[in-house]
Amino acid sequence: MKNKAVLELADVKAIAAAAEAEALKNNWAVTIAIVDDGGHLLWLQRLDGAPAISAHIGPAKAHTAALGRRESKVYEDVINQGRTSFLSAPTVHGMLEGGVPVMKDGQCIGAVGVSGVKSNEDAQIARAGIAAIGL
């Protein structure tokens, strides 16, 4: 049997605070979602001015990154390269850049999904959040 790290509330709060700081530093109005390794929502924060739809897209990106154990951009790239049949994958809805898995010791322990600005900027915010816990 293997042991696996899990995100604790203190970790989630640290990720959220750092992601929010990155967004505010750049004047980006976004939604920040943090999920556990099963894609279950642990945190949802919609900053002032963030589009309403971002509250749906952010968690979907995080869910996709957690279940796939890779950045959601991978799926966007697959689709953009012509494999449109991947759009029919079950329970995978956030196939846009901006979902980043939280990896520790080679294991996915959660993910951060951000929505509201350009996709690469969403991913930048997510990575800034994850860096706050040293990963």
Secondary structure as GFF3:
##gff-version 3
##sequence-region A 1 135
A	DSSP	alpha_helix	9	25	.	.	.	ID=ss1
A	DSSP	beta_strand	31	36	.	.	.	ID=ss2
A	DSSP	beta_strand	41	46	.	.	.	ID=ss3
A	DSSP	alpha_helix	54	68	.	.	.	ID=ss4
A	DSSP	alpha_helix	73	80	.	.	.	ID=ss5
A	DSSP	three_ten_helix	84	88	.	.	.	ID=ss6
A	DSSP	beta_strand	99	104	.	.	.	ID=ss7
A	DSSP	beta_strand	107	115	.	.	.	ID=ss8
A	DSSP	alpha_helix	119	131	.	.	.	ID=ss9
###
